[in-house]
Amino acid sequence: MQSTDTEFLIPTSVDEALQAIAKEDSIYLGGGTSTALLYKTRLIEPSRVVWLGKLTELQGITISSSEISIGAMTSVAEIAGNLEIARLLPGLSAAAGVIGNARVRAMATLGGAIAHADPRQDIPPALIAVDARVSLRSTSSAREVSLAQFYKGFLETVLGPDELITKVVIPVISARRSAYLRFAPTSEGDYPTVGVGSSLTFADDGKTINAARVVLCGVGATPIISSRAAEALVGTTADESALRSAALFARDAVNPQDDERGTAQYKTDMSEVFAYRCLKLCVGN
């Protein structure tokens, strides 16, 4: 820690954790895979660290006929290894399975992956693509926010300083198919140049698309939802022309910057390529 004056608290209940965070300059700590980097670069120097590792009520995956609930302290490895998640939410399963390496996935938590708000992270676009909602609690209130509305800017969310992510809820839709695909030119454990989460929901005929989502990461200050790409798919049978049109609209939606993972132009080009490939995975081709 940067200061010997920093307190380290280990609450045993959510209520206790919410009380502890009330001190100014306090932070929550989950798996620490993102927080450790912020410490190292001195972007944060909290007066109090509240570790959530003992809060079993924030851990685990619950699946019903209508929804999937995943506790905020559930590890990324548990999500990646859950067979029902792989069956019902293949996009989320794929995103969880490519984060970092086995050690990182064992420590990283779902809540941390969401709250950190680095626009290059894999899990947010996969969750936004399947209409995930985030449950937030403070000492005085509880609310639910669509993950599509959660991100405000680089490392910035709607999460209040006194709020805690408790779980993520995803509706179960039998006619929906989802996928996640990323392109990382360096190592597999690195952030992607571009990542794409998509979902297609089919009508009763099993062919016509009546809802769609295309979400990109790594190519803007937040995960980017391409509404025009979705509109290009709804009402079609996911034929080649519709998929190509949607990929072009996804390309038009991005706003990348040059960095070590590629130039802005290169990322723009890859957005089209990987949006198309991700949608092809949803179709099953």
Secondary structure, DSSP 8 states (H G I E B T S, - for coil): ---TT-EEE--SSHHHHHHHTTSTTEEEESS-TTHHHHHHTTS---SEEEE-TT-GGG--EEE-SSEEEEETT-BHHHHHH-HHHHHH-HHHHHHHHTSS-HHHHHH-BHHHHHHT--TT-SHHHHHHTTT-EEEEE-SS-EEEEEGGGTEEETTEES--TT-EEEEEEEE--TTEEEEEEEE-SS-TTS--SEEEEEEEEE-TTSSSEEEEEEEEESSSSS-EE-HHHHHHHTTS---HHHHHHHHHHHHHH-----BTTB-HHHHHHHHHHHHHHHHHHHHT-
